[in-house]
Amino acid sequence: MVRSFLLLALAATLLPAAAGSKRQPAQPRYDLQEGDIVFQGNPGAQSDAIRDATGSPFTHCGVVFKHEGRWMVVEAVQPVGATPLDRWIARSLPDTFRAYRLKQPLEPASAARARGWAERQLGLNYDLKFRWDDGALYCSEFVWKLYRQAGVELCKQRPFRDYNLEAPTVKAIIDQRYGGRQNLPLDEPAVAPGDLVKSPLLVEAPRRAVKKH
């Protein structure tokens, strides 16, 4: 946001880089500001299901802040915590790292409310069932609710039934976590990374010029 997530950074557990990650083509570089929302696509069964359900290449998101001169990403994983940005980017599939920000910056008081809420979520469990209650959080829910604390509704929620639930990858996750579609709450409100990235309130952050040698 406008000022540093200082308490957040002090409380967060740094998450390790993905094991066995291979060197990837360079991702875009941005002139970041605190509060920018970062997006990425990831490998794995859940990410494949999210891509198929939403039609978007983005499967995960978080919010950046700076601590002791280093960019960090606060994100809802297991548990909610913070990861150095360079490690976060290394988890991204090629050409899926993006950074977006509000077109209209937050007022300092609004940013402070969002920071305070984010700090209280540290250590909270990841929500494997993507429920909208506050007992556990998934990535895009965390980002949406963080900005809602600042008085900003990034996008409208959508019920589960609005997503593509017929893809085999999606059915597999539903069977695994709900025991079949008959147990899926079709009217449960949800927000996916692909919904957030299309918010009319956001614009892609300016990219740094690539130096030619």
N, C-alpha and C positions, 0 to 999 in steps of 0.2 A: 504494500500500500504506500502511503506517503512517507512513513517513517519505518525504521527497522523493526522486524519481528524479534526483538531482542530476547524476551522471555521465552518465546517459542523456540528459538535456536538453542538456548541454554538447556531446555528440557528435552529436546528431541534426541532420539537415538539414531545415529547415522546408520543407514542401511547399506549392506555390502553390495558391491557390483555383482551383476549376474555372473554365475560361475561359467567358465568356459567360453566367454564371449569372444567373438572374432573381430578383427579389425574391419571396419565398415567404411564405405564411401563417406566423405565429409558431409555433415548435416549443415543446414543454413546457420549462420551466425547472426545474432541480433544485438541491437543496442537496447538492453533490457532495463526495465524499471521495476521496483518492488510492486508486487500485486499483479504483475503480468501472469496470464494463464498459459501454461505450456501443455502441449498435446504430443502424443506419440502413438505409434502402432507397435504392438509387441507380438512375439511368437507365442504359441501355446493354445490349448483347447479353448480356454475361456475367451481369449482374444479372437480366435477364429469365429466363435459363436457371436461375439459382439459385432464383428465386421459383417457377418451374414445377417444378423438381426437388424442392423441399422443402415447398412449400405455405405458405411463410412470407413476410411482407412484408419481412423483414430480410435484407439481402444483404451486409452488411459490419459489422465490429465492431473495437473497439480498447479500450485501457485508459487511463484518465486519470491524470495526475499534474500537479503544480504546479511551475512554475519562474519565479522572480522575480515572484511574484504573479499569474502568468498560467496558466490551465488549458491543458494540452496533451494530445494523444492520441498514444500510441505505437501504431503499427499496421503490419501487414504489407501494404505496397503495393510499388511498384517504386522504390527498394528499401525494406526495413524502415527506418522513421524516425519522426519526430514532426511533428505538425501542430497549430497552434493550434486550440483547441476551436471558436472561433467560425467559422473557415474549415471545419472538419469538419462542423459543423451545417449550414452553407450548402450543402454537397453533398447533404444529405438531401432526399429527396422529401417532400412535405407529410405531416405527421403520422406520420413514421417514425423520428424520433429518440427513443430511449429510453435510460435509464441504470439499471443494475442493480448490486447489490452482494451480497457474501456475507452470509448471515444471521448467521454466526458469524465475527467478525473474525479475521484472521490474527495469530499471534504474531509479535513483531518479528523473530526469527531466521528464521522461514519467509518473511516478507516480504523480508528481505535476500537470501535465496537466489534468490527470484523476480526481484528487481531485478538481481542480478548476471547471471543468465541473460539477461534482456532486453537488458542493455547489450552482451552479447557477440553478439547477433543484429543489431545495427545495421549497415546496409549490405548485409545478406543479400538475395539476389534473391527476388522474388515467384515462387511456384510455380504456373505456368499449368496444370500437369497435376494439381494437388491430390494429390500423393503425400505419404505419411506419413513419409518419411525426413527427415533434418535438413539436407539440402543446400540446400533452399530452403523457404520458408514461405508459406502463404496465411493470410488474416486470422484465421479461427476456429481454425485449427491453432495459430497463434501464441498466441492468448489461452488456449486449452486447455493448451498446454505450459507457458506462463508460470505458470499456477496449479498445474499438476502439480509444478513445481519447489518449490512451497510445500507440497506434500503433499495437494493438493486435486484430486480428479477431478470436474470439473464435470458431466460426463455420460459415458455410454458411447459409444464409437466405433461407427460403423455402416459396413458395406461399401457400396461404390458401388451394388450391386444393390438395396439397400433404398430408394433414391431413385427418383423418377419419371424414367426414362431415355427414355420414349417421346414426350415433348413435343417438337414441332418445334424449339423454341429450344434444348433440351438436345441433341438430335441434331446440330444445327448446330455446337455447341461441341465435341462429341465428334469429329465428322468433321474439324473444323479442327485440333484439337490431338492427336488420336490416329490420324487416318486411317481412322476407322470404328469401329463398336462392337466388331468382332472383335478390335481391339487394346486395348480398354478392360479393365483389370484389375478384374473385377467384385468380387473379394474384398478390394480395397484398402480399409483402414480410413479413415474420414473423419469429420469433424465440421463441421457447417454452422452459420452464425449462428442459424438457427432451432432447432437442437438446443440450443445454449448458453442461449438466452433462456428455454427451458423447464426449465432445471436446477432441481431441488428445493432446491438449496443457495443459490439466488439469490432476492432480493426486489427489486422496483422501488424505486429510491431515492426519498426523499420529494420531492415537488414543492413548489416555492415557490408561495405564494398569489399570485394575480393581483390587483394593486392596481386598484381601481376609482376612476375620476376623477369 
